[in-house]
Amino acid sequence: MIELRELTKKFGDFTAVDHLNMTINTGEFFGFLGPNGAGKTTTISMLSTVLLPTEGEILIDGIQLTRKASVVKRKISVITQEFSMRQDMTMDEVMEYQGRLYYMPKKEIRRKSDELLEFVGLDQYRHRVVRHLSGGMKRKLMVCRALMTDPQVLLLDEPTAGMDAISRRQMWNLLRQLHGRGMTILLTTHYIDEAQSLCERVALIDRGKLDTIDTPKALIEDLGGYAVDETAEDSLRSAYFHNRDDAIAYLSGAGENSVLRNTTLEDVFVERIGRGLGKQ
């Protein structure tokens, strides 16, 4: 279990993360959603100990997470937005280097490399250097590297950024398999459909503060499961309804460029977070 208690990060006079309090259950797939600058990446950076909190604390299974808490830190692996691998290394060399950083025996490094590269479908490309890999293949290799030490918690900061639609879906399937093995996964993403598809619960964060936490389904139902979009010359307006019959009745009186659809998590995000940003 991961607990954030009054977690705060300040950079000078700017507060990037403002007294976050939340609990993430063991084995949960949890998402952080928010606009640019909301504090998502800063939160992930504190969970990975790249940044230290200004105030508050993080507990992993009841033990405070610090840079010196090696036993706790070993439970966590992180995959960042940037490709942080030597471009002149082969996949095998990337995996071997990661294993040596953690003083793994050579036979264990080889065994884990074989297992993980096969798991993500990269074993036939293992002798190809990183600079010659596609973006999707690089992301998969970063997953393999992160799993080398059998972490219990995987931190993902925009893991599908820049991927095409097919590569994104392949990554989704890979993450579902990892979650199915009982791994706790924390995800930040700008793709709201990604969070709706993968996450059991999501936290909406705005300007460093927690707006709400709930399941995607509950957040959608709270807004209304049915939406009617009305398109005007210069705008799109959406109305939300809990009852389908009410939505149909509204649609019958709306303009000809109106459509009925199911509400999505993106609608929740826009209504709860996006409207406020528009008023700034």
N, C-alpha and C positions, 0 to 999 in steps of 0.2 A: 504494500500500500504506500502511496505517495501522498504526503501532506504538505501543502503550502500554507504557512502561517504568517499572516501580515507581511507577505513577501513584497519588498520594495526595492527599486533600483533608481537612483538619481545620478544624473550626469550634470554636475554643477547645479544650476537652478532648475533644470528640467527634470521632471519625474516621468520616467519611461514606464515603470511598473509601480502601481499605487496600491499597496496594502492588499494584495491578493490573498484570499482564503479559499481553499478548495481541497477536496480529497479525491484522489484517483485510485480506484480499486485495483487490486492485483488481477492481472489478466484482462484488463479493460482496454478497449480501443477508444481513445479519447482525443477529441479535436479542439484546437484553439482557432477561433475565427475572429477576424477583425480587419479593419481597413489598414492601409499602410501607416506605420507609425503607432499602431495600437499597443505594441509591447509584446507581441507574440514571440518574435525571435529573441528579444531580450530575456524573456521567461525561459525559453529553451536553453539559452546560453548560461543562465544561472543553474538550471537543472544539470547541465553538463560540466559545471564549475569553470567554464571559460570566463564567466563574470561572477563576481561575488556580490551578494545582496548588500545594499546599504542598510536595510533594516529587515527584520523578520528571519525566517529560517525555512529550510526544506528538510523533511524527515522521510527517510526510506525505511520502511518496516520498523519505524520507531526510533531509528538512529539518525542523528543529524548529519546531513550531507556537507562535507567540507573537502577542500583539496587534499587534506592529510588523511581523510578516511578512505584508505585504499580498498578495504573490503567492500565498502558501500559503492565506491566509484566503479569497481569492477563489474557491478551488476548492470551498469549503464553503458550503452553505446549510442553514438549520435551520427546522423547523416545530415550534412549541411547542404545549403543551397548550392555552394560552389563545388566544382570538381577539384578536390584537394589530393590529387595523386600525381606522382612523377609521370610526365608524358612519355619518357623514354623507357619505362619499365613495361615488362609483359605482365599479364594477369598473374601468372605464377609468382613472379618477383614481388608484385604488390602484396599478395597473400603471405609470402614468406617473410617479407619485411614486417608486416603487421604481427605475425606470430612471434618473431624475434623480439619485438618491442615488449612483449609480455612473457618473455623467457620460456616459450613453449618448446618442448622437445621437437627435434627435426621430424621424427616419424609422425608426431601428432599434427604438426603443421601440414605435412603432406596429406594425411588422412582427412583433415578438416577441409583443406583446399579442394580435394577431389569431391568430397561430399557436397560442399556449398556451391561450387561451380556447376556441378551436375544439377543441383536443386534449382538453380535459376536458369539453366539451359545455356550456359556459357562454356562448358567443358571443351567443346570442339574449337574454341577460339583462345584457349589459354596461353598460346605462344604468341599471340598478336600484341603489339605494343599499344599502350593506352591511347596515343595520339591517333591511331587508326581505328578506334572504336566509335560507333555511333553514340549519340547522347543517351539513348535508352540503355545501351550496353554498359556505358560508364556508370549509370545509376545502379544497375544491377550489380556491377562489380563493387560499388560502394556499400551496397547491402551485404554482400559476401564478406567484405573486410570488417564491417561492423559486427557481424555474427561470429567472427573467428573465435572470440573468447566466451561464447555461450552466454551472452548477457540476458538478464531477466527483463530489462526495460530498454526499449528502442525509441530514441528521439528522432523524429523526422521533421526537418525544416524545409518545407516546399519540395518534397521528394520528386514530384513530377513536373517541376518547372521546365518549360522549354520542350517537353516531350510532345510527339504527335499523338493523335487519338489512339492508335493501336498500341503504342508503347505505354501510354498511360494505363490502358486496360490491362496490359500484361503486368505492370507494376501493381495495380490493384489486386489482381489475383495472387501475386506473390505475397503481398501484405496480408491478405486473408488467410493464406496458408500459415504464415508465421503466427497470426493471431489464434488460429485453430490449434496451434501447439501450446497455447497458454501464455504466450508472451504479452507483456504490457506494452502498448504502443501509444505514444503521444505524437500527434500530428498537427503541424501548422500548414495551412494551405489557403491560397486565394481562389481555388476552384471549389465553390460551394457544393456542387454536385458530388465532388469527391468526398467531402465530409458527410454528406447525406447518405452516400452509398456505403461508406466504410465504418463510420464512427457509431459507437453505442450511445455516447453522450458527447455534447459539444458545449464549450464555454464561449460565449460572445463577449469580446473584450473591446472596449472603446476608450481611447486616450489613457491607457494603462489601468483602467478600472474594470472590474467584472460587472457586466450587465446582467447576465443570467446563465444558468447551467441547466440543461435538460436533455432528453433524448430528442433527436430530430423529429420523430413522430409526434411527441408531445408538443413541441414548439410549433409545428405546423398545425396541429389540431387546435391549439390555443388561438392562433390567428384566424383559422377557418380553413377547412380542407378543400374548398372550392373557390376558384378565382375567376372573375370576369374581367378581361382586358378590353379597354375601349381606346382605340387609336384615333387621335385627332391629327390635325395638320402638323403640329409641332410638339406633340407630347403623347405619352402613353399613361393612362390612368387605370389602376387596378382596384377592384372592389372584392372583398373576401366574405365568404359565407360558410356557416357551419352546416347548413342544410342544402342539399343539392336542389331541392324544389325551389327554395328561395333564390338560389343562384340563377336557375332557369327563368324564374319570373322576372328577375332583374334584367337578364339578357334580352328577354322579349321586348323590353322597353328601351333598350340601349340602341346605339347607332349601328349601321350596317357593317361597320368595320370592328365589330366586337366578337370576342370568342370566349368560350367556357373551357376551363382547363383545371387540372389538379394543382393545388398550391404546393410550392417547393420550399426547401430550406432557404434558398436564395431570396424568396419573398420575405421570409421572416427577417433575414439579415438586412434587407433594404428598409423594411418598415421600422425595425428596432434601432438600427445603427445608421443606415444610409440617410434617412430623413433628417436625423439630427445633424449629420455632416453638412447637409445642404443648407441648414439655417445659420451656419457659422459665418 
